[in-house]
Amino acid sequence: MRKIGVGLIGTGFMGKCHALAWNAVGAVFGDVPQIELVHLGDVTPELAARRAREFGFARASGDWRAVVSDPDVDVVSVTTPNQFHPEMAIAALEAGKHVWCEKPMAPTLAQAQA
């Protein structure tokens, strides 16, 4: 069965929730591809490295673009403050990734429609 590589951008409250959720996929859903926590991004390399260790991610970066461009990442969880959602989610989609974007998708309707 194929693995699903996960990238996480942002490690505040919702980032922690997403990390816990990704870690629970196998136990909750059973016969699904293995989840691999591949790459975590946050505002500084130090914070990203600390959270990656805490949550079980293989790699960490202080640049969210590294998460989006990582070829081992299949799906990106965007859990940053709302104003950053559109740019990050669109970049991930343009990179061919699946996206789990924490609500709201964008601060305005026009940004969400983009």
N, C-alpha and C positions, 0 to 999 in steps of 0.2 A: 504494500500500500504506500502511496506517495506521501511525502511529508509536506506540511504547509509551513512555510517560513514566515515568521511574524516580525514586523517592525513596529516599534512604539515611539511616538513623538509626544513628549510631555509626561512628567511623572508626579504631578500634583495628585489631588484626591482622585480624580477620574482616571488618571494614568495608573494609579495603584489598583483601582477597580478593574480596569482592562487587563492588567497583568495577572491579577487573580483569576479573572474569567478565562483568559487564555490557558492558564495552568490547569484549569478544571475541565476543559473541553472533553478530554478522554473519559474522565470519571462520570461526567454528566451524560454524554451522548453515546458512549460505548464504541461501536464499530465505525470509527472515523479515522481519517489520516492522522498520523502523529503530528502534533504541534511542536515546532521547533522555534524557540525564542531566539531570534537571530541578531537583531540590532536595535538598540535603544538610543534615542536622541533626546538631549535636554539642553538648557541654555549655556551650560559650561561643560567642558570635558570632565572636570572633576565630579560634578553632580551626576552626570550621565554614567560615569564609571561606578560610582557608589550605588546608584539605583540599579544598574545592570547586575551587579553582584547580588544585591538584595532580592531582585526579582527573578534572576536566573537567565539573563540574556547573555549571549556569547560575545557580543561586541557592543561598544558604546561610542558615542560621538557628541561633541558640542555643536554640531551642525546638522540640522534636520535633513538637509539635502543628501547627506551621506546615507541616511536611512532609506530615503526614497530611491536613490540610485543603486542601492545594494542589490546585485543580481540574485542573491539568496533569499530576498524578501519577496513574498508573494502577496501579502496583505499588510497594509499600514493602518494602525490605530492612531487617529489624530485626537489628542486629549489636551491640547493647549488652550490658552485663553481664546475666547470666541473670535476676536478680530483676526487671528491667524489661521482659522479653519479654511477659508476659501483658497488661499494661496497654496497651502500644504496639501489639501485634498485634491485640487486640480493638478498640481505637480505630480502627485502619486498616480492619479488616473492617466495622465499623459505618459508616465513611465510604464504603463501597462499593469499597474498594481490594482488589487482590490482594495477598497477603502472602508474602514469602520470609523466614521467621523462622529464624535460626540456632539450632541445637540447644543446650540443650534448649528445647522450646516454653515450659516453665514450670518453676519449682523444685519444684512438688508436683503430684501427680496431680489433685487437686481444681482447681487453677488451670488445668491443661491441659484438663480437661474443660469448664471454663467457656468 
